[in-house]
């Protein structure tokens, strides 16, 4: 069974799905070991972790596909993959879908921002006309080589045009055939409830970016307001950045790592996570 089919079957259960953001292959494997059933490769985390760049449309389609492929080779769980605006117009969207599929994406997310885009919780966003995004959704659906590949349509219109326009956009994207709807950055539980009531049983993504615009709910609270997917795109990135800052500060202060050993993964545990023993056994068989 392909990862895309597994994702579809998991979503069909109706139970809320917790999706962790993985900014590289190692973090993806850690999240998989922790029991996550699906993972997210987001543009914000990819730009920050790979290039120390902000999420303002600076990564190319090729760079994002390489990022997705590295992660997909490290885990077996389905990957939900951020494809920004589709990296261009309709033909670009079609090529993006095919390239992401080849890279290992089970689900592909396209948003209705103008280019260059912004992280959904940043200021200064702009959106394309509703009809233009509808055509992008249709182009993405038509381009799939695997009919199980999930197409996610995201709108950033709440911050730009208000909640009513965002809801109308979500309805239009659903009518165009999007498998999942992603209203980014609702500002309250009341807005989340209004969105859910407006689109009915359609699967909805709740995007939880810590210190962002959307209140942080538990998975159970998320389900109660009518959203089916809890996405944590940058939690691991924020944790790693804060940890690296604290460790760097401690090393400069103490001139040794002795005082921070309890905050470091043990060498042997990391080697096990990396599959060292399997590689050594393969080497011994070859010899």
C-alpha positions, 0 to 999 in steps of 0.5 A, a space after each residue: 500500500 502506498 503512503 498516499 493510500 495509507 493517508 487516505 485510509 487514515 483520514 477516512 476513519 474520521 479520527 483527528 490526525 496529529 501531524 508533526 513537522 520534520 525539518 530534516 531526515 533525522 527529526 523525521 525518523 525521531 517523530 516516526 519512532 515516537 508514533 506519528 502517523 504522518 509528517 509535514 515538510 514545511 517551507 518555513 522549516 526547510 528554508 530556516 534549517 537548510 539555508 538560514 533564510 526566512 519563509 518569503 518564497 526564497 526556496 526553489 521548487 527543485 530545492 524543496 523537492 530535494 528536501 522532500 526526497 531526503 526525508 521520504 527516504 528516511 521514513 515510511 510514514 506518509 509525508 504532507 508536503 508544502 508546495 507554496 503557491 505551486 511555484 508559478 502558474 498552471 503549468 508550473 503547478 502541474 509540474 510541481 505535483 509530478 515532481 513532488 510525487 516523484 520525491 515521495 509526497 503523499 499529500 501536496 499543499 498549495 496556497 492562494 498567496 501571490 508570489 513571493 509568498 509569506 509564512 502564514 503567520 507573518 504580516 504583509 500577505 496578499 492573495 490571488 483572485 479566487 478563480 485563479 486559485 480554483 484553476 490551480 486546484 484543478 491543475 493539481 488534481 489533473 496532474 497527479 500520476 497517483 490518484 491517491 495523492 492528496 491535494 490540499 488547498 490552503 487559503 491565506 485570505 483571513 488576514 487579507 480579506 477577512 473571514 467571510 472571503 476565506 470561507 467563500 474561497 474554501 467552498 470554491 476550492 472544495 467544489 473544485 475537488 480539493 481533498 483537504 481544506 487548509 484555512 491558515 491563521 484563524 484568530 480564535 476558536 470562534 473563527 475555527 467554529 465558523 469555518 467548520 460550520 460553513 464547510 460541513 464535513 470537509 476535512 480541515 487542517 488546523 495549523 498550530 505555529 507556536 506564538 502565531 495567530 491561532 490559539 493552541 488547542 489539544 487534538 481533542 479540542 481541535 476535533 471538537 471545533 470540527 477540524 480533523 488534522 492538527 499540524 505542528 509545522 515548526 515545533 521541532 524547529 523552534 525547539 532545536 533552535 532554542 536548544 542550540 542557542 542554549 548549548 552554544 551559550 553554555 559552551 562559551 560560558 563553561 568552556 566545556 560540555 560537562 554541564 549540559 550532558 543531561 540535555 544531549 542524546 547519548 552517542 549509542 542511542 543516536 547511532 541506533 537511531 541512525 541504523 548503524 548496526 544494520 550498515 555494519 552487518 551489511 558490510 560484514 556480509 559483503 566482506 
